[in-house]
Amino acid sequence: MQQKLSYPKTFVLGFGFFGVSVIWSVYNAFVPLFLDGKFGLDAAWIGFFMTLDNIAAFLIQPPIGALSDRLRTPIGRRMPFILIGAPIAAVAFGFIPVVSILPLFVLCTSSLLISMALWRTPVVALMPDITPSKFRSQANGVINFMGGVGSIIAFLIGADLYDKNPTYPFWMGSVLVIVASLLVLLFIREPKLPEQTEKQEKPSLSTEFAKLLKEKEKSPLRILLAIFFWFVAYNAIEAFFSLYAVKHLLLAESDGARLLGQLSLVFVIMALPAGYIGGKFGRKRTIMTGVFLMGATILTMYFLPREVSTILFTKLPVIGNFYVVSILLMVAGFSWALININSLPMVVDMTDDTRIGTFTGLYYMASTLAAILGPNMNGWIVKLSGNNYNLMMLVSPIFLLLAFIMMSGVKRGEAKQ
């Protein structure tokens, strides 16, 4: 394993996460609008539909992570999943805005979510594969910087393309995911691992999870619960933010995507610094600071009157209208960077190099289970409250408080010497 952080290699690897982020950002921003406008579904059904990708991810991504730990091929243990999953995802994604019959729409989205679930865990597990422990927060900052760039392109450029033709953001996503995955396949070489012998215990998701439950020291279990709670808080808002902007803030449809783009812009700017902050001051302390700030910011959005939230300061190139709520979303983006950049390195540094894919799978098990619960929970809250989309800004801080409590008991996961 290399003894220092290779920025060129890490940036190239970041294109894999770039492709993932473009796809899901376009999906989350515009698919709810299709479901509401084209198919006439109510908030509860939209919430359920927006969790179907996460249900597939929950069932597929964790075991795929463990399988990739066991796999040995001439091109590595992670690359075969990228080679198969990325092209299928690109084709399915391109058809989503074209179909106008709900069963065909479901077929396209189902094909997308299954193929995406095949390669997300392996591409993320490549980061700790090629990065020494003490540089993993910084490397994850680079990876998430690239993912944030993908989100900005999806939200901001995608919003302009959506105004021209709703199909254009999806076709842009299809092209970019192909280009991104090709760059990873061509320029990243996985470290070679020895063949596993019959006597060696092979990585298994169920075995590792059972070990976590039996361990006296509960740091791995506590951080997985914290990840679950803060992703419930985040995903519940992200899935409905476009409708929140339209129904509660009374803004244009494309403004909802632009506001998410402003959050993503700050996330991108802070991705690299957040990795260094975690490396210097400790991952746990950095994450807990981010959780506190994000909870306080979202709670402010709940109490702030609509008339104040939508005060327009100016219109900026690319990022569009800049409102009062834009400031709060940018603080949330900064907080999310502190949390997100340092959490995966903490998880994978609670195991050894032969089980990185398995523990990455456990990370995604917690986050995708949250992504299933969050939108469904918010969908029902909105429906039962008579379409009060502002209520999700009250529920989210409750889950962030639970995440803060869980993180306070974590004692492992800092960089290994």
Secondary structure, DSSP 8 states (H G I E B T S, - for coil): --SS--HHHHHHHHHHHHHHHHHHHHHHHHHHHHHHHTS---HHHHHHHTTHHHHHHHHHHHHHHHHHHH---TT-SSHHHHHHHHHHHHHHHHHTTT--SHHHHHHHHHHHHHHHHHHHHHHHHHHHHHS-GGGHHHHHHHHHHHHHHHHHIIIIIHHHHHHH-TTHHHHHHHHHHHHHHHHHHHH----------TTS----HHHHHHHHHH-SS-HHHHHHHHHHHHHHHHHHHHHHHHHHHHHTS---HHHHHHHHHHHHHHHHHHHHHHHHHHHHH-HHHHHHHHHHHHHHHHHHHHHS-HHHHT-EEEEETTTEEEEHHHHHHHHHHHHHHHHHHHHHHHHHTTS-GGGHHHHHHHHHHHHHHHHHHHHHHHHHHHHHTTS-GGGHHHHHHHHHHHHHHHHTT----S---
